[in-house]
Amino acid sequence: MYARYVGWFRDSAPYINAHRDQIFVIQFGGEAAGDVNLIHDLALLNSLGIRLVLVHGARPQIERRLIERGLSVDYADGLRVTDATALQVVKEAVGALRVEIEALLSMGLANSPMAGARIRVASGNFVTARPIGVRDGVDFGYTGEVRRVDQSSIRSRLDQGAIVVVSPLGYSPTGEIFNLHAEEVATTIAIEIRAAKLLLLGEGPIPVDDLGRSIRQLTLSDAKQLFNTYCHAQRQTDETSLRQLKFAIHACRHSVRRAHLLDRRVDGALLLELFTRDGIGVMLSGEPFEQTRRATIDDAGGILALIQPMEEEGLLVRRSREKLETEIDRFLVMERDSAIIACAAVYPFPADSVVELACLAVHPSYRNEQRGDALLAAAELDARALGATWLFVLTTRAAHWFLEHGFKPAAIQDLPVARQTIYNYQRNSKVLIKRL
């Protein structure tokens, strides 16, 4: 039990460091207002140095008040029709809910996750809105859309260490109030303040693929294709999830690096998504999740953390940090969300038009997924660029993998003379070569 906890905590450390001082915009519906565990998790994120903007919805609270007063609940094209009477209900429901959220964030009971948190909360008229107007003959009244976000005021509150809470209301220069979509508010804010992440918490299952399997990652093009598939093929999915997918795509098309779709009903969904390797929701990105690139000196620590367990098993030759840093320009790395998950080194022997492939390593969590193949292909491209006509590798336990990838057995005498002189006969590594 203790070992599992310590292991989880250590595995979370890279994400804790990566997220510190980043701005996350988190949107959740009115259904989440009484989720005390969610509030505790938000307090934890704040204590870890993450700067938070919270955008809450209020649909269930509004509808309940409308029904209690015998008023109709009118929607058109997925948008609420807000007349003057409904607007009064919206203001009451949203105002009461915002106060309730602020109260929950102010908790500090002893022996609770909020003990000693002392969270400061800021809210205000950060959103300027305009009316949607009449669409397809329907007058949406006081239902509006975001016109502008006061991003400097939001950033100022964040710089002061406060959690910013934004309600789904917007204000016009003439003093009118408009009922807004919480997802639109959150997305616009995330774009305007250049948030690192937009996290959308829904009340239904996250999108799945054609076989009903969970989707963990989507590039922007894949997300667009999935959205079109759901829309045109009329596949069954939660309406909120589809709407959130649309806004997540919009966010990633602009300045937001990552957008996440989460099922709020999963206890600890935020923590699982942010502090575990593969998360629990769907992550969208306008950039590749993984990239293979040449290593820099800043990657030395990540490479060492990757290869040290393999060195201890005798799979790789031991390298000191000093040696690694002097040879860092020889390394290629595969990076996934700021973590090094694979590496390889290319050592040229120009006089012989030969390159040695060394230190090919893939993190255990990412093996059997062709990442070694991709890294080998990148190393071969690198070798060709260096003018090499063939590639060789010395290995003690991975000979079969290299044979499957086009390498042939060779003898020590086939190596460049400079490499023969430093061959470690104690390791007795097999020599394999591949023509390029």
C-alpha positions as CSV (number, residue, x, y, z in Angstrom):
1,M,0.0,0.0,0.0
2,Y,2.7,2.5,1.0
3,A,4.9,1.6,-2.0
4,R,2.0,2.2,-4.4
5,Y,1.3,5.6,-2.8
6,V,5.0,6.6,-2.9
7,G,5.3,5.3,-6.5
8,W,2.2,7.3,-7.6
9,F,3.5,10.5,-5.8
10,R,6.9,10.2,-7.5
11,D,5.3,9.6,-10.9
12,S,3.2,12.7,-10.4
13,A,6.3,14.9,-9.7
14,P,7.0,15.8,-13.4
15,Y,3.5,16.9,-13.9
16,I,3.5,18.9,-10.7
17,N,6.6,20.8,-11.9
18,A,5.2,21.2,-15.4
19,H,1.8,22.6,-14.3
20,R,3.2,25.1,-11.7
21,D,2.4,28.7,-12.6
22,Q,0.4,27.6,-15.6
23,I,-3.1,29.0,-16.2
24,F,-5.9,26.5,-16.5
25,V,-9.5,27.4,-17.4
26,I,-11.9,24.8,-15.9
27,Q,-15.6,24.7,-16.9
28,F,-18.2,22.7,-15.2
29,G,-22.0,22.6,-15.2
30,G,-24.5,23.6,-12.4
31,E,-24.7,19.9,-11.6
32,A,-21.2,20.0,-10.1
33,A,-22.1,22.8,-7.6
34,G,-22.6,20.4,-4.7
35,D,-19.6,18.2,-5.6
36,V,-17.4,18.8,-2.5
37,N,-14.7,16.5,-3.8
38,L,-14.4,18.6,-6.9
39,I,-14.0,21.7,-4.8
40,H,-11.3,19.9,-2.8
41,D,-9.5,19.0,-6.0
42,L,-9.6,22.5,-7.2
43,A,-8.1,23.7,-3.9
44,L,-5.4,21.1,-4.3
45,L,-4.6,22.4,-7.8
46,N,-4.4,25.9,-6.4
47,S,-2.1,24.8,-3.6
48,L,0.2,23.2,-6.2
49,G,0.7,26.6,-7.8
50,I,-1.7,26.3,-10.7
51,R,-3.5,29.5,-11.6
52,L,-7.2,28.8,-12.0
53,V,-10.1,30.4,-13.8
54,L,-13.4,28.6,-13.0
55,V,-16.4,29.0,-15.3
56,H,-19.6,27.5,-14.0
57,G,-22.9,26.7,-15.7
58,A,-26.3,26.9,-14.0
59,R,-28.7,25.1,-16.3
60,P,-30.3,22.8,-13.7
61,Q,-30.7,25.6,-11.2
62,I,-32.4,27.9,-13.8
63,E,-34.7,25.2,-15.0
64,R,-35.7,24.2,-11.5
65,R,-36.7,27.8,-10.7
66,L,-38.6,28.2,-14.0
67,I,-40.6,25.1,-13.3
68,E,-41.3,26.1,-9.7
69,R,-42.8,29.4,-10.9
70,G,-44.8,27.7,-13.7
71,L,-42.8,29.2,-16.4
72,S,-41.9,27.4,-19.7
73,V,-38.4,26.1,-20.4
74,D,-37.8,27.1,-24.0
75,Y,-34.9,26.1,-26.2
76,A,-34.2,26.6,-29.9
77,D,-31.2,25.1,-31.7
78,G,-29.7,24.1,-28.3
79,L,-29.9,27.6,-26.9
80,R,-32.1,28.9,-24.2
81,V,-34.7,31.5,-25.2
82,T,-34.5,34.2,-22.5
83,D,-37.3,36.7,-22.2
84,A,-37.4,39.4,-19.5
85,T,-39.1,37.1,-17.0
86,A,-36.7,34.2,-17.6
87,L,-33.8,36.7,-17.3
88,Q,-34.8,37.5,-13.8
89,V,-34.8,33.8,-12.9
90,V,-31.4,33.4,-14.6
91,K,-29.9,36.3,-12.5
92,E,-31.2,34.8,-9.3
93,A,-30.0,31.3,-10.0
94,V,-26.6,32.3,-11.3
95,G,-26.0,34.7,-8.5
96,A,-27.0,32.2,-5.8
97,L,-24.8,29.5,-7.4
98,R,-21.8,31.8,-7.6
99,V,-22.1,32.7,-3.9
100,E,-22.4,29.0,-3.1
101,I,-19.2,28.2,-5.1
102,E,-17.3,31.0,-3.3
103,A,-18.5,29.6,0.0
104,L,-17.3,26.1,-0.8
105,L,-13.9,27.5,-1.9
106,S,-13.7,29.4,1.5
107,M,-14.0,26.2,3.6
108,G,-11.1,25.5,5.9
109,L,-12.3,22.9,8.4
110,A,-9.7,21.1,10.4
111,N,-9.0,17.5,9.4
112,S,-10.4,18.2,5.9
113,P,-8.6,18.6,2.5
114,M,-9.4,22.3,2.7
115,A,-7.7,22.8,6.0
116,G,-5.3,25.8,5.9
117,A,-6.1,26.4,2.2
118,R,-7.1,30.1,2.7
119,I,-8.1,30.5,-0.9
120,R,-8.9,34.0,-2.3
121,V,-11.7,34.2,-4.8
122,A,-12.2,36.9,-7.3
123,S,-15.2,37.5,-9.6
124,G,-16.5,40.4,-11.6
125,N,-17.8,41.8,-14.9
126,F,-15.0,40.3,-16.9
127,V,-17.2,39.4,-20.0
128,T,-18.8,41.9,-22.4
129,A,-21.7,40.4,-24.4
130,R,-24.1,41.2,-27.1
131,P,-27.5,39.7,-27.9
132,I,-27.8,36.8,-30.3
133,G,-30.8,38.4,-31.8
134,V,-33.3,36.7,-34.1
135,R,-32.3,33.5,-35.8
136,D,-34.5,31.5,-38.1
137,G,-37.4,33.6,-36.9
138,V,-36.7,32.9,-33.2
139,D,-36.1,35.9,-31.0
140,F,-33.6,34.7,-28.4
141,G,-34.2,37.8,-26.2
142,Y,-31.6,38.1,-23.5
143,T,-29.6,35.1,-24.6
144,G,-26.2,36.5,-25.8
145,E,-22.8,35.7,-27.0
146,V,-19.4,36.8,-25.9
147,R,-18.2,40.0,-27.4
148,R,-15.0,40.7,-25.4
149,V,-13.1,39.4,-22.4
150,D,-11.3,41.7,-20.0
151,Q,-8.2,39.5,-20.0
152,S,-6.0,42.1,-18.3
153,S,-8.3,42.2,-15.2
154,I,-8.4,38.4,-15.1
155,R,-4.6,38.1,-15.3
156,S,-4.3,40.8,-12.6
157,R,-6.5,38.7,-10.2
158,L,-4.5,35.6,-11.0
159,D,-1.2,37.4,-10.4
160,Q,-2.5,38.3,-7.0
161,G,-3.0,34.6,-6.2
162,A,-6.8,34.4,-6.4
163,I,-8.9,31.8,-8.1
164,V,-11.1,33.7,-10.6
165,V,-14.7,32.5,-10.7
166,V,-16.7,33.6,-13.8
167,S,-20.5,33.1,-14.2
168,P,-22.3,32.6,-17.5
169,L,-23.5,36.2,-17.6
170,G,-22.3,39.0,-19.9
171,Y,-22.8,42.7,-19.7
172,S,-23.3,45.3,-22.4
173,P,-21.9,48.8,-22.5
174,T,-25.6,50.0,-22.1
175,G,-26.0,48.0,-18.9
176,E,-27.9,45.1,-20.2
177,I,-27.3,41.6,-18.9
178,F,-27.2,38.5,-21.2
179,N,-27.5,34.8,-20.5
180,L,-24.4,33.0,-22.0
181,H,-23.2,29.5,-22.7
182,A,-20.7,28.6,-20.1
183,E,-18.6,26.6,-22.6
184,E,-18.4,29.6,-24.9
185,V,-17.4,31.8,-21.9
186,A,-14.7,29.4,-20.8
187,T,-13.3,28.9,-24.3
188,T,-13.1,32.6,-25.1
189,I,-11.4,33.3,-21.8
190,A,-8.9,30.5,-22.4
191,I,-8.0,31.9,-25.8
192,E,-7.8,35.5,-24.7
193,I,-5.6,34.9,-21.7
194,R,-3.6,32.2,-23.6
195,A,-4.3,29.5,-21.1
196,A,-2.1,26.4,-21.1
197,K,-5.2,24.2,-20.7
198,L,-8.9,24.3,-21.1
199,L,-10.7,21.6,-19.1
200,L,-14.3,21.0,-19.9
201,L,-16.2,18.8,-17.3
202,G,-19.3,17.2,-18.7
203,E,-22.1,15.2,-17.1
204,G,-22.0,12.4,-19.6
205,P,-19.6,9.9,-21.1
206,I,-16.7,11.2,-23.1
207,P,-16.7,10.5,-26.9
208,V,-15.6,7.0,-28.0
209,D,-14.4,5.6,-31.3
210,D,-16.2,3.4,-33.9
211,L,-15.6,0.3,-31.7
212,G,-16.9,2.0,-28.6
213,R,-13.4,2.3,-27.1
214,S,-12.3,5.2,-25.0
215,I,-10.3,7.9,-26.9
216,R,-7.4,9.4,-24.9
217,Q,-5.8,11.7,-27.4
218,L,-6.9,13.5,-30.5
219,T,-5.0,15.7,-32.9
220,L,-6.9,18.7,-34.2
221,S,-7.6,17.0,-37.5
222,D,-8.8,13.8,-35.8
223,A,-11.1,15.8,-33.5
224,K,-12.7,17.6,-36.4
225,Q,-13.2,14.2,-38.2
226,L,-14.8,12.8,-35.0
227,F,-17.1,15.8,-34.6
228,N,-18.2,15.5,-38.2
229,T,-18.8,11.7,-37.8
230,Y,-21.0,12.3,-34.8
231,C,-22.9,15.1,-36.6
232,H,-23.4,13.6,-40.0
233,A,-23.8,10.0,-39.0
234,Q,-26.0,11.0,-36.1
235,R,-24.2,8.7,-33.8
236,Q,-25.6,8.6,-30.3
237,T,-23.7,10.8,-27.9
238,D,-24.3,13.1,-25.1
239,E,-25.3,16.6,-26.3
240,T,-23.1,18.3,-23.9
241,S,-20.1,16.2,-24.9
242,L,-20.6,17.1,-28.5
243,R,-20.9,20.8,-27.7
244,Q,-17.8,20.6,-25.6
245,L,-15.9,18.8,-28.4
246,K,-16.8,21.7,-30.7
247,F,-15.5,24.3,-28.2
248,A,-12.4,22.2,-27.5
249,I,-11.6,22.2,-31.3
250,H,-12.1,26.0,-31.4
251,A,-9.8,26.5,-28.5
252,C,-7.0,24.4,-30.0
253,R,-7.3,26.1,-33.3
254,H,-6.4,29.3,-31.6
255,S,-3.9,29.9,-28.7
256,V,-4.8,27.1,-26.3
257,R,-2.2,24.3,-26.3
258,R,-4.3,21.6,-24.8
259,A,-8.1,21.0,-24.3
260,H,-9.5,18.2,-22.2
261,L,-12.9,16.6,-22.1
262,L,-13.7,14.9,-18.8
263,D,-16.6,13.1,-17.2
264,R,-17.1,15.1,-14.1
265,R,-19.0,12.1,-12.5
266,V,-15.7,10.2,-12.2
267,D,-14.3,10.9,-8.7
268,G,-11.0,12.7,-9.0
269,A,-11.2,13.1,-12.8
270,L,-9.2,16.3,-12.8
271,L,-6.3,14.8,-10.8
272,L,-6.3,11.6,-12.9
273,E,-6.2,13.6,-16.1
274,L,-3.5,16.1,-14.9
275,F,-1.1,13.9,-12.9
276,T,-1.1,10.5,-14.5
277,R,0.7,9.6,-17.7
278,D,-2.2,8.8,-19.9
279,G,-5.1,10.5,-18.1
280,I,-8.7,9.5,-18.0
281,G,-10.4,11.9,-20.4
282,V,-9.9,13.0,-24.0
283,M,-7.0,15.4,-24.7
284,L,-7.0,17.6,-27.8
285,S,-4.0,19.4,-29.2
286,G,-3.2,21.5,-32.2
287,E,0.4,20.2,-31.8
288,P,1.6,16.6,-31.9
289,F,1.4,14.9,-28.6
290,E,4.8,13.3,-29.3
291,Q,7.7,14.6,-31.3
292,T,11.1,13.1,-32.1
293,R,13.8,15.7,-32.1
294,R,17.5,16.2,-31.3
295,A,18.3,16.4,-27.6
296,T,19.4,19.5,-25.8
297,I,21.3,19.8,-22.6
298,D,18.0,20.3,-20.8
299,D,17.1,16.8,-21.7
300,A,20.0,15.2,-19.8
301,G,18.0,14.5,-16.7
302,G,15.1,13.0,-18.6
303,I,17.4,10.7,-20.6
304,L,19.2,9.6,-17.4
305,A,15.9,8.8,-15.7
306,L,14.9,6.7,-18.7
307,I,18.1,4.7,-19.2
308,Q,19.2,4.2,-15.6
309,P,16.8,1.2,-14.9
310,M,18.1,-0.4,-18.1
311,E,21.7,0.2,-17.2
312,E,21.1,-1.5,-13.8
313,E,19.6,-4.5,-15.6
314,G,22.7,-4.6,-17.8
315,L,20.7,-3.8,-21.0
316,L,22.7,-0.6,-21.6
317,V,26.2,0.5,-21.0
318,R,26.4,2.8,-18.0
319,R,26.8,6.5,-18.7
320,S,27.7,9.2,-16.2
321,R,25.8,12.5,-16.4
322,E,29.0,14.2,-17.4
323,K,29.5,11.9,-20.3
324,L,25.9,12.2,-21.4
325,E,26.1,16.0,-21.3
326,T,29.3,16.0,-23.4
327,E,27.6,13.7,-26.0
328,I,24.1,15.2,-25.8
329,D,24.2,16.4,-29.4
330,R,24.5,12.8,-30.5
331,F,21.1,11.9,-29.0
332,L,17.6,11.9,-30.5
333,V,14.7,11.9,-28.0
334,M,11.0,11.2,-28.3
335,E,9.1,13.6,-26.1
336,R,5.5,13.2,-25.0
337,D,4.0,16.1,-23.1
338,S,7.4,17.3,-21.9
339,A,8.5,13.9,-20.7
340,I,11.2,11.9,-22.5
341,I,9.8,8.5,-23.3
342,A,12.4,7.2,-25.7
343,C,16.0,8.0,-26.9
344,A,18.7,6.8,-29.2
345,A,22.3,8.0,-29.9
346,V,24.0,8.2,-33.2
347,Y,27.8,8.1,-33.3
348,P,29.5,8.8,-36.7
349,F,32.7,7.2,-37.9
350,P,33.2,9.5,-41.0
351,A,36.4,7.8,-42.2
352,D,34.4,4.6,-42.7
353,S,31.1,6.2,-43.7
354,V,29.5,4.3,-40.8
355,V,27.3,5.3,-37.9
356,E,26.9,3.4,-34.6
357,L,23.3,3.3,-33.2
358,A,23.6,3.2,-29.4
359,C,21.5,3.6,-26.3
360,L,18.1,2.8,-28.0
361,A,15.6,2.9,-25.1
362,V,11.9,3.1,-24.8
363,H,10.0,3.6,-21.5
364,P,8.3,0.4,-20.4
365,S,4.9,2.1,-20.5
366,Y,5.3,2.8,-24.2
367,R,6.8,-0.4,-25.6
368,N,5.1,-2.6,-28.2
369,E,3.5,0.5,-29.8
370,Q,6.1,1.0,-32.6
371,R,7.9,3.8,-30.9
372,G,11.2,1.9,-31.2
373,D,10.5,1.6,-34.9
374,A,9.9,5.3,-35.2
375,L,13.0,6.2,-33.3
376,L,15.1,3.7,-35.5
377,A,13.7,5.4,-38.6
378,A,14.7,8.8,-37.3
379,A,18.2,7.5,-36.5
380,E,18.5,6.1,-40.0
381,L,17.6,9.4,-41.5
382,D,20.2,11.1,-39.2
383,A,22.8,8.5,-40.3
384,R,22.1,9.2,-44.0
385,A,22.4,12.9,-43.4
386,L,25.8,12.2,-42.0
387,G,26.8,10.4,-45.2
388,A,26.8,6.9,-43.7
389,T,26.2,3.9,-46.0
390,W,25.6,1.5,-43.1
391,L,24.6,1.4,-39.5
392,F,25.8,-0.9,-36.8
393,V,24.7,-1.7,-33.3
394,L,26.1,-3.7,-30.3
395,T,23.5,-5.5,-28.2
396,T,23.4,-8.1,-25.5
397,R,19.7,-8.9,-25.3
398,A,17.8,-7.2,-28.2
399,A,19.4,-9.0,-31.2
400,H,16.1,-10.5,-32.3
401,W,14.4,-7.1,-32.4
402,F,17.2,-5.6,-34.6
403,L,17.2,-8.7,-36.9
404,E,13.5,-8.2,-37.4
405,H,14.2,-4.6,-38.5
406,G,16.7,-5.5,-41.2
407,F,20.0,-5.9,-39.4
408,K,22.3,-8.8,-40.1
409,P,24.8,-10.6,-37.9
410,A,28.4,-9.4,-38.2
411,A,31.8,-9.9,-36.6
412,I,33.9,-7.6,-34.5
413,Q,36.3,-7.3,-37.4
414,D,33.5,-5.7,-39.4
415,L,33.5,-2.7,-37.1
416,P,35.5,0.4,-37.8
417,V,39.0,0.0,-36.4
418,A,38.4,2.9,-34.0
419,R,35.4,1.1,-32.6
420,Q,37.2,-2.3,-32.4
421,T,39.8,-0.9,-30.1
422,I,37.2,0.0,-27.4
423,Y,35.0,-3.1,-27.8
424,N,34.1,-4.5,-24.4
425,Y,34.9,-8.2,-24.5
426,Q,33.4,-8.6,-21.0
427,R,30.0,-7.6,-22.2
428,N,30.4,-9.8,-25.3
429,S,27.8,-7.8,-27.2
430,K,26.5,-9.2,-30.6
431,V,27.4,-7.1,-33.6
432,L,24.6,-6.3,-36.1
433,I,24.8,-4.2,-39.2
434,K,22.3,-2.7,-41.6
435,R,22.9,-1.3,-45.0
436,L,21.3,2.1,-45.7
